[in-house]
Amino acid sequence: MHRLVLGTYRTCSLIQGGYQLVLALAVFAIIAALPVQGSVPITLTFAIIGLLTGLFLLVPRVQPPLIRAPQGFLHGLGAMFFCNTFAVIGIFTGYVAVISLGLEEPLSRDLAMLTALPTSLMTGLMWLAALLLIFVPPTEPPAEGPSEPTAPQHDLNDLRTSRMA
């Protein structure tokens, strides 16, 4: 059960990272192609934050164990907090992309809600998986590396008597 929940958490993390990266690249493309509706520095700031967050979620080896594979109560709570943070960053990156398009208000609002839907689903699943990882113990102990075989233990008196015989 632990492996299934951890796999779900990691898969959702990768999907959210890819989606976050697409949103950030869309913002950069909109800035390059269209006149931006609003402040360019604020738009670029959200795009850069979204790009860095997407790359962070896509490359597991740069993530701390707290986010990569939460285990235990404190790691689970920390992962749940970061899932909420990723959700807010993803939603704002999508909103900035839609606002940069300069569409009419009803269409802009509907499109912004649609861009927030995948982020809400993926980070929500990540949050639930992190919550389950608090309560589901690991099935096998973590590997500590290659272990050396231990020599069989013999009684010292048995060794002395075996040499005399």
Secondary structure, 3 states (H helix, E strand, C coil): CHHHHHHHHHHHHHHHHHHHHHHHHHHHHHHHHCCCCCCHHHHHHHHHHHHHHHHHHHCHHHCCHHHHCCCCHHHHHHHHHHHHHHHHHHHHHHHHHHHHHCCCHHHHHHHHHHHHHHHHHHHHHHHHHHHHHHHCCCCCCCCCCCCCCCCCCCCHHHHHHHHHC
